[in-house]
Amino acid sequence: MKGKHTENLLHHPNFIKVVLPLFCLINLLILGGAALHVYVFADELNLICNPFRFLTKATILPYYTNYPTFYSYLITLPISIVALIIYFINKYPLSGLSDPLFIEFVLQENYVTLTKTARLLTVMIAITILIIIFYYCYKNYGRLCALLAATILTLDPLTIYFQHSRFALPDILVAFLITIAMLLIFNSIEKQNTAHFYWACFFTGLATSTKFNAVFMILPIIVLFILRKNLNMPAFLKKISLPWALLSILGGLLIGSPAFLIKPGIYLEGFQEEADLLFYSGDIGAHQKKWTWILENLWERDPALAVIFIFTIFSLFQKLDYRKKIFLSLLLPSIAVIGNLEKKSIHYLLFLYPLLSAEASRVLAVMWDRLKNAWAKGCYIVLLLTIIGFWATKMYQRAQIEFKIDNRILAAEWIYKNIPPHSKIIVDTRGYEPRLSGWQVLSDTENFKFKSKELFDICIATLEKKIEYEIFRRKYKKPDWNKILEINAPYFITSNVDYDRYFKAGSANYIKTEAVMKLFRQQKAFYEDLLSGRSPYHEIITFDSGSGPIQKIYQLTPK
């Protein structure tokens, strides 16, 4: 149903050949550059544990289980290839390939490179989403719609798509699979193709095997069965079977996370941890229930796109066709349920972003098509260009920040230059760690743990070149300066990510129990002492480049 406006606007015959590669190149430069430059994120380190476990233990059972495992399986392939290249570049002995401990050593020593390898896979998935949405909009709604959708995804005014596209996290893969599933459903109805419908069910299961919030995609499939009498396509709908649809979903789930079949209980601990966080377990990081938080968050991130998205959602109720009904059956329950979670994060709705961007672009293109007055069209174009210019400025500013040196890297360089090796350092809950590798070689490591002395010697020789520190993590529990002093650590590192939450207006309003309120007050008092100079430690340097969490390094004040 190509819009009429496309016959007169953006009519260049090489439109796709020029515009789409340009958008892909821009995305590759921005996202790829950020993926290679940005500091390794804590959640990425957790997820990267799974491929390391698969490669060292020869198992498909995950180590980190807060998410299902399809994304972990997927990134294992490029990680394995790059790890092998690193292995042979360093001319390590072939015998080491059969030694799990030596393989672990190689993986852990190169965790930054391997994490960035996984990031590049995420970047390619994000670019693939752009291509799919572009073609979908072009085919169904015209060139202007395709151009606007690509612009929204590229400039990402809400700063949620960009954030996740540069990290080794599963959210972009979920968005990709949900987008594929929804478009396959549309196509199956349009062409009365049962195979496409069952593939949509399969991709729904695959998405759920990547992250549990994808389970909402089951609702459009169920709604399709409920509404089939009203869709005026009985010949097609009589052929599809609900049991076969559910089996296709289950097949996608188990192919994506076969560990469910082998040891389903392995996910229970991670699932419970996520459930506690989302539905409130007294965690200080929880938030107050507030139905308007999604609107407020969208408005804070970008008022223009917030208005466009809200207007788009309302417009979906006008002249309801099968596409709108099916999309609304995904959109509304997702917003309603995720909006009611104790833990508030707009990122949980990321899987809706590509499809909602396409719908918003359709609405904008239709509005252009309905304008008949040349003056009105001119004003509309000026308005759109102004908004896009504002988005482009935001992206430029964001890119400038992304490519600055991260505060954690600056802190690391300072530590290695100024703090003696093997010093004791207390690292706050989310503060910088001088060495984020999980690999630790203890003084009592024996040769027999490796398959040969040669491999052991390579490991020790490598680690002896590095500056090591004794790291003590300060967990969220009752703060006690006396216990901290017992560690006898001369240095303490914290970041604004750790203490900002205690000083924001209304930050304690959501707390329900006296026990949690007491903990909140204790933590706040702890940071008040530290930041005001009343603690046993005094600040010696702060790093605030504008990129990454602000890092503060403190030194124990001599008595």
MARDRENKE-64058 format. One line per 10 residues: number of its first residue (from 1); their letters; for each residue x, y, z of C-alpha. Coordinates in steps of 0.05 Angstrom, whole numbers, plus 5000, padded with zeros to 4 digits. Each point is the difference from the previous one (the first is absolute). Example, Ala and Ser with C-alpha at 12.3 -4.5 7.8 and 13.67 -1.06 7.14 Angstrom:
1 = AS = 5246 4910 5156 | 5027 5069 4987
REM end
This chain:
1 = MKGKHTENLL = 5000 5000 5000 | 5052 5049 4977 | 4982 5071 5018 | 4982 5046 4942 | 5049 5052 5024 | 5058 4956 4979 | 4983 5011 4927 | 5017 5074 5006 | 5050 5002 5057 | 5069 4970 5005
11 = HHPNFIKVVL = 4990 4971 4930 | 5073 4988 4982 | 5006 4932 4966 | 5061 4982 5042 | 4966 5018 5065 | 5013 4934 5035 | 5069 4990 4969 | 5023 5067 5028 | 4960 5011 5064 | 5002 4932 5032
21 = PLFCLINLLI = 5075 4988 4994 | 5011 5071 5026 | 4959 4985 5063 | 5036 4933 5009 | 5067 5034 4994 | 4981 5054 5051 | 4976 4946 5048 | 5063 4959 4990 | 5045 5059 5013 | 4963 5025 5062
31 = LGGAALHVYV = 4980 4934 5031 | 5063 4963 4979 | 5044 5056 5025 | 4964 5004 5067 | 5002 4924 5007 | 5075 4999 4992 | 5012 5061 5043 | 4952 4997 5059 | 5022 4969 5066 | 4978 4929 5014
41 = FADELNLICN = 4933 5000 5036 | 4988 4958 5063 | 4941 4962 4970 | 5042 4982 4940 | 5051 4968 5045 | 4946 4957 5031 | 4974 4978 4931 | 5071 4987 4974 | 5008 4948 5055 | 4953 4954 4962
51 = PFRFLTKATI = 5042 4993 4936 | 5062 4992 5043 | 4965 4944 5038 | 4977 4967 4936 | 5071 5001 4972 | 5037 4978 5063 | 4951 4949 5027 | 4975 4972 4933 | 4928 5009 5023 | 4938 5038 4978
61 = LPYYTNYPTF = 4980 5013 5072 | 5007 5074 5015 | 5038 5032 5058 | 4961 5065 5001 | 4925 4986 5000 | 4962 5066 5009 | 4982 4994 4926 | 4985 4939 4956 | 5060 4980 4959 | 4988 5009 4925
71 = YSYLITLPIS = 5040 5065 4998 | 5057 4966 5038 | 5001 4943 4950 | 4999 5049 4942 | 5060 5041 5023 | 5040 4938 5015 | 5015 4989 4926 | 5034 5068 4985 | 5034 4997 5068 | 5028 4932 4984
81 = IVALIIYFIN = 5026 5023 4932 | 5034 5062 5028 | 5028 4961 5060 | 5031 4950 4951 | 5031 5057 4960 | 5029 5030 5064 | 5024 4931 5021 | 5040 4989 4936 | 5025 5072 4996 | 5031 4990 5069
91 = KYPLSGLSDP = 5030 4933 4976 | 4973 4962 5059 | 5013 4925 4999 | 4948 4957 4965 | 4997 4957 5062 | 4967 5058 5036 | 4937 4991 4957 | 4985 4936 5039 | 5013 5032 5068 | 4937 5033 5028
101 = LFIEFVLQEN = 5040 5040 5052 | 5046 5029 4946 | 4940 5016 4956 | 4969 5036 5058 | 5064 5039 5009 | 5000 5021 4927 | 4927 5020 5002 | 5005 5039 5065 | 5063 5036 4979 | 4965 5024 4937
111 = YVTLTKTARL = 4931 5012 5028 | 4997 5073 4975 | 5015 4980 4928 | 4951 4942 5003 | 4945 5044 5031 | 5009 5051 4944 | 4996 4943 4950 | 4932 4982 5029 | 4981 5074 4996 | 5014 5002 4926
121 = LTVMIAITIL = 4951 4943 4990 | 4947 5042 5037 | 5017 5059 4954 | 4989 4957 4939 | 4933 4977 5028 | 4979 5073 5011 | 5019 5017 4929 | 4960 4940 4975 | 4939 5026 5038 | 5009 5067 4965
131 = IIIFYYCYKN = 5001 4966 4932 | 4938 4958 5016 | 4960 5060 5026 | 5022 5042 4941 | 4976 4949 4949 | 4935 4987 5038 | 4983 5074 5002 | 5021 5010 4928 | 4958 4942 4974 | 4937 5016 5040
141 = YGRLCALLAA = 5000 5075 5011 | 5049 5032 4953 | 5067 5034 4997 | 4986 5056 5050 | 4979 4950 5052 | 5063 4958 4988 | 5044 5062 5005 | 4968 5023 5065 | 5004 4931 5032 | 5073 4994 4983
151 = TILTLDPLTI = 5012 5069 5028 | 4966 4984 5066 | 5040 4935 5008 | 5065 5033 4980 | 4995 5063 5042 | 4964 4964 5057 | 4971 5062 5036 | 4982 4958 5061 | 5072 4975 5008 | 4978 4929 5015
161 = YFQHSRFALP = 5011 4967 4932 | 5069 5030 4993 | 5021 4980 5071 | 4984 4927 4991 | 5025 4995 4928 | 5072 5011 5023 | 5001 4950 5057 | 5005 4924 5002 | 4929 4994 5029 | 4940 4960 4976
171 = DILVAFLITI = 4949 5057 4992 | 5015 5017 4928 | 4996 4927 4980 | 4931 4996 5034 | 4978 5062 4961 | 5025 4967 4936 | 4963 4935 5012 | 4935 5034 5022 | 5002 5045 4939 | 5010 4939 4955
181 = AMLLIFNSIE = 4944 4962 5034 | 4950 5058 4994 | 5016 5013 4927 | 4993 4926 4985 | 4931 5001 5031 | 4981 5060 4957 | 5027 4965 4939 | 4966 4934 5016 | 4932 5034 5002 | 5012 5042 4939
191 = KQNTAHFYWA = 5023 4941 4958 | 4961 4947 5038 | 5065 4962 5011 | 4997 4950 5058 | 5075 4988 4998 | 5015 5073 5015 | 4952 4997 5059 | 5034 4939 5031 | 5068 5033 4988 | 4974 5060 5038
201 = CFFTGLATST = 4982 4954 5058 | 5069 4969 4997 | 5035 5069 5003 | 4955 5017 5059 | 5027 4940 5037 | 5071 5018 4979 | 4990 5071 5026 | 4975 4973 5066 | 5062 4956 5004 | 5040 5065 4996
211 = KFNAVFMILP = 4963 5041 5053 | 4936 4986 5037 | 4965 5066 4982 | 4992 4973 4929 | 4945 4955 5027 | 4951 5057 4985 | 5006 4981 4926 | 4957 4939 5015 | 4940 5047 5009 | 4994 5022 4927
221 = IIVLFILRKN = 5001 4926 4980 | 4943 4985 5048 | 4962 5062 4978 | 5006 4978 4928 | 4961 4937 5017 | 4948 5040 5039 | 4990 5050 4944 | 5004 4953 4941 | 4924 5002 4987 | 5005 5075 4991
231 = LNMPAFLKKI = 5059 5001 4954 | 4962 4977 4939 | 5054 4948 4984 | 4968 4934 5020 | 5036 4959 4948 | 5068 5016 5030 | 4980 5001 5073 | 4965 4933 4997 | 5066 4968 4981 | 5040 5025 5060
241 = SLPWALLSIL = 4999 4960 5064 | 5008 5026 5071 | 5035 4937 5024 | 5050 5005 4942 | 5010 5074 5015 | 5015 4984 5073 | 5047 4944 4979 | 5036 5048 4953 | 5009 5049 5058 | 5025 4944 5045
251 = GGLLIGSPAF = 5047 4977 4945 | 5031 5069 4994 | 5007 5005 5076 | 5035 4933 5007 | 5045 5009 4939 | 5020 5068 5027 | 5011 4975 5071 | 5007 4924 4998 | 5025 5001 5072 | 4927 5006 5019
261 = LIKPGIYLEG = 4993 4927 4979 | 5065 4975 5032 | 4997 5037 5066 | 4941 5048 5006 | 5014 5015 5073 | 5065 5035 4981 | 4959 5062 4981 | 4959 5003 5063 | 5051 5038 5042 | 5009 5053 4946
271 = FQEEADLLFY = 4926 5004 4987 | 4986 5010 5074 | 5053 5054 5004 | 4969 5037 4942 | 4930 4991 5029 | 5022 5028 5067 | 5029 5061 4965 | 4940 5012 4956 | 4945 4987 5051 | 5035 5030 5061
281 = SGDIGAHQKK = 5039 4963 5053 | 5021 5059 5043 | 5057 5018 4953 | 5022 5073 5007 | 5002 5003 4924 | 4925 4988 4993 | 4952 5055 4981 | 4931 5024 5018 | 4940 4975 4961 | 4978 5056 4955
291 = WTWILENLWE = 4959 4990 4937 | 5023 5065 4969 | 5074 4984 5004 | 5004 4977 4927 | 4970 5065 4975 | 5046 5040 5045 | 5061 4960 4978 | 4984 5009 4927 | 4989 5074 5009 | 5066 5008 5037
301 = RDPALAVIFI = 5037 4962 4946 | 4970 5037 4940 | 4935 5040 5002 | 4992 5000 4924 | 5004 4924 4992 | 4958 4990 5063 | 4944 5041 4968 | 5008 4962 4934 | 4998 4932 5034 | 4939 5017 5043
311 = FTIFSLFQKL = 4963 5028 4940 | 5019 4937 4961 | 4971 4955 5054 | 4934 5038 5000 | 4998 4998 4924 | 5005 4925 5001 | 4929 4998 5027 | 4974 5036 4938 | 4974 4956 4944 | 5025 4936 5032
321 = DYRKKIFLSL = 5026 4950 4950 | 5034 4933 5014 | 5070 5031 5004 | 4978 5051 5052 | 4962 4949 5042 | 5058 4951 5001 | 5052 5054 5015 | 4956 5029 5056 | 4994 4931 5031 | 5076 5002 5008
331 = LLPSIAVIGN = 5008 5074 5017 | 4946 5012 5053 | 5012 4938 5045 | 5075 5012 4997 | 4993 5072 5023 | 4947 4981 5053 | 5040 4944 5032 | 5070 5031 4995 | 4971 5066 5022 | 4976 4967 5064
341 = LEKKSIHYLL = 5067 4969 5019 | 5035 5026 5063 | 5065 5007 4961 | 4988 5055 4949 | 5042 4997 4936 | 4980 5024 4931 | 5051 4951 4973 | 4953 4942 5016 | 4956 5027 4943 | 5056 5003 4950
351 = FLYPLLSAEA = 4972 4941 4960 | 4942 5045 4979 | 5044 5056 4975 | 5012 4980 4927 | 4926 4983 4987 | 4975 5062 5036 | 5050 5043 4961 | 4971 4970 4936 | 4929 5016 5021 | 5019 5071 5021
361 = SRVLAVMWDR = 5033 5011 4933 | 4937 4974 4965 | 4958 5051 5039 | 5048 5056 4981 | 4999 4979 4927 | 4924 4996 4999 | 4995 5070 5030 | 5044 5026 4944 | 4957 4964 4948 | 4937 5033 5028
371 = LKNAWAKGCY = 5027 5070 4995 | 4975 5033 4936 | 5021 5072 5011 | 5071 5017 4977 | 5009 5047 5059 | 4979 4946 5049 | 5047 4950 4968 | 5057 5050 5005 | 4987 5012 5074 | 4996 4925 5011
381 = IVLLLTIIGF = 5067 4988 4967 | 5032 5056 5040 | 4972 4970 5064 | 5026 4930 4982 | 5068 5026 4980 | 5005 5041 5065 | 4984 4938 5042 | 5049 4957 4960 | 5053 5054 5007 | 4989 5001 5075
391 = WATKMYQRAQ = 5007 4924 5001 | 5063 5003 4958 | 5030 5051 5047 | 4985 4955 5059 | 5032 4941 4965 | 5062 5042 4983 | 5007 5022 5073 | 4989 4929 5024 | 5053 4974 4951 | 5049 5052 5025
401 = IEFKIDNRIL = 4990 4974 5071 | 5005 4928 4979 | 5067 5010 4967 | 5031 5037 5059 | 5045 4959 5045 | 4958 4965 5052 | 5011 5022 5072 | 5014 4928 5020 | 5057 4996 4950 | 5028 5066 5026
411 = AAEWIYKNIP = 4995 4972 5071 | 5035 4936 4979 | 5058 5039 4968 | 5007 5042 5062 | 4999 4939 5046 | 5053 4963 4961 | 5045 5061 5001 | 4990 5022 5072 | 4978 4942 5044 | 5053 4947 5016
421 = PHSKIIVDTR = 4988 4929 4974 | 4965 4951 5047 | 4969 5057 5040 | 4933 4987 5033 | 4942 5038 4968 | 4927 5002 5021 | 4955 5006 4940 | 4929 5025 5010 | 4941 4959 4975 | 5002 5028 4930
431 = GYEPRLSGWQ = 5067 5034 5001 | 5059 4987 4954 | 5040 4937 5009 | 5074 5005 4982 | 4995 4932 4967 | 4931 4976 4979 | 5024 4932 4977 | 4970 4941 5038 | 5066 4963 4994 | 5039 4998 5065
441 = VLSDTENFKF = 5066 4963 5007 | 5011 4985 5074 | 5068 4991 5031 | 4986 4927 5013 | 4986 4983 4927 | 5034 4934 4984 | 5028 4975 4934 | 4956 4938 5000 | 4938 5042 4990 | 5024 5012 4929
451 = KSKELFDICI = 5014 4943 4952 | 5073 5020 4994 | 5051 5044 5033 | 5008 5038 4935 | 4928 5024 5003 | 5008 5018 5074 | 5063 5041 4985 | 4965 5038 4944 | 4944 5018 5047 | 5045 5024 5056
461 = ATLEKKIEYE = 5047 5038 4953 | 4940 5038 4972 | 4970 5017 5067 | 5066 5022 5030 | 5002 5057 4949 | 4935 5028 5027 | 4989 5045 5060 | 4955 4964 5050 | 4962 5027 5059 | 4962 4969 5058
471 = IFRRKYKKPD = 4928 5018 4986 | 4945 5003 5054 | 4929 5011 4976 | 4955 5042 5044 | 4931 4967 4994 | 4933 5030 5017 | 4994 4985 5074 | 5004 5038 5064 | 5059 5048 4992 | 5050 4998 5057
481 = WNKILEINAP = 5063 5042 4997 | 5033 4957 5054 | 4992 4937 4958 | 5026 5037 4939 | 5061 5022 5040 | 5013 4928 5020 | 5015 4985 4926 | 5059 5049 5007 | 4992 5023 4928 | 5035 5066 4985
491 = YFITSNVDYD = 4954 5016 4941 | 4924 5004 4988 | 4967 5010 4932 | 4928 5021 4989 | 4958 5029 4944 | 4940 5045 4993 | 4959 4939 4979 | 5008 4975 5072 | 4981 5063 5038 | 4956 5043 4955
501 = RYFKAGSANY = 4937 4960 5015 | 5002 5019 5073 | 5000 5075 4988 | 4946 5007 4947 | 4935 5034 5021 | 4948 4949 5019 | 5049 4943 4995 | 4972 4967 5063 | 4926 5009 4983 | 4992 4930 4971
511 = IKTEAVMKLF = 5027 4963 5061 | 4946 4958 5033 | 5032 4969 5062 | 5036 5030 5060 | 5057 4950 4991 | 5015 5024 4929 | 4992 5073 5023 | 5050 4988 5055 | 5050 4971 4950 | 4987 5059 4953
521 = RQQKAFYEDL = 5017 5050 5056 | 5062 4961 5019 | 5025 4999 4929 | 4985 5074 4991 | 5037 5017 5065 | 5059 4959 4975 | 5006 5041 4936 | 4988 5065 5037 | 5060 4984 5043 | 5042 4979 4941
531 = LSGRSPYHEI = 4983 5059 4954 | 5004 5053 5054 | 5068 4978 5027 | 4974 4972 5066 | 5022 4929 4985 | 5068 4968 5014 | 5015 5010 4926 | 5015 5065 4963 | 4990 5013 4926 | 5063 5003 4959
541 = ITFDSGSGPI = 4974 5004 4928 | 4935 5002 4960 | 4991 4980 4927 | 4943 5033 4963 | 5013 5002 4925 | 4926 4998 4982 | 5004 4927 4979 | 4981 4944 5048 | 4987 5004 5075 | 5039 5052 5039
551 = QKIYQLTPK = 5056 4966 5038 | 5025 5023 5068 | 5063 4971 5032 | 5011 5008 5075 | 5060 4986 5043 | 5001 4979 5073 | 5016 5061 5043 | 5061 4987 5044 | 4984 5003 5074
REM end
